[in-house]
Amino acid sequence: MAAIHARTGESHPGECVVLLHGLGRTACSMKILEWNLRWHGYQVVNLSYPSRRLSIEELGNDWLPRKLVARKV
């Protein structure tokens, strides 16, 4: 991340952006946005999630919080 900050002159320490793709897609759908956010100094979490297997409620209330804790976000 330090190299990215040096290139853009921007830094957003402690700021994290969580990207969530649309239903039936994958994290690859958000890759360009992820790269741009990282370029501007943000920490980015870009996850593929089981959008066809779990409900929105299960994803938001259980699955996503566990993934964020595991990544120390």
N, C-alpha and C positions, 0 to 999 in steps of 0.2 A: 504494500500500500504506500510506503514512503516514496517509491519511484513515481507512482501515479500522482501523488500530491505535488511532487517537485515539477512534474510536467505541466500541470494546470495552474499551479499557484494557489489552488483551493484546498481547503481541508475542512472536514466536517467530523471531527473526532466525537465519538459517542453517538453519532447519528446513524441509524440503521433503517434501511428500506427493505420491506418484505414484499417480494413480488409473487403474485398468485396468478397463474394462467387461467384461461377459461376452461369450462367443463369439456372433457374429452381431449384436451391438449396436454402438452408437457412443458417442462421448464425451458426447453429449446425455443418455445414461442416467445420467451421474454429475454433471450440472450442479448440482443442488441441493446435493449434498455438496460440490462444488467451491466454490460460493458461501459455504457455511457455514464451510468451512475458511479461506477467504480472509478472511472477516469476523473470524475469531479470530486472524488475523495470520500464517497459514502461507503459504509459497510453494507453489503447487499446479501440478502438471503433469497435465493431463487430455487424453489423446490418443486419437483413434480409430486403431485399428490394423487391419491386414489379417488378421483372425482366420480368414477362410475361405481365404486364399491361402497363408499360411505356417504351419508347424507351431509348436507351443508352444516347442520347442527353438530354432527359428530366431528367433522373436520375442524370447525371453529372452536368447539368446546373442549376437545380432547387431543386430536391428532396434531394440529398446528402448535398449541402450547407445549406439548412434549418435544416436538422437533426444535422449537426455539430455545427451550431450556437446555437441550442436548448440545446446541451450538453456542450456549452461553450468551444469548441475545436478550 
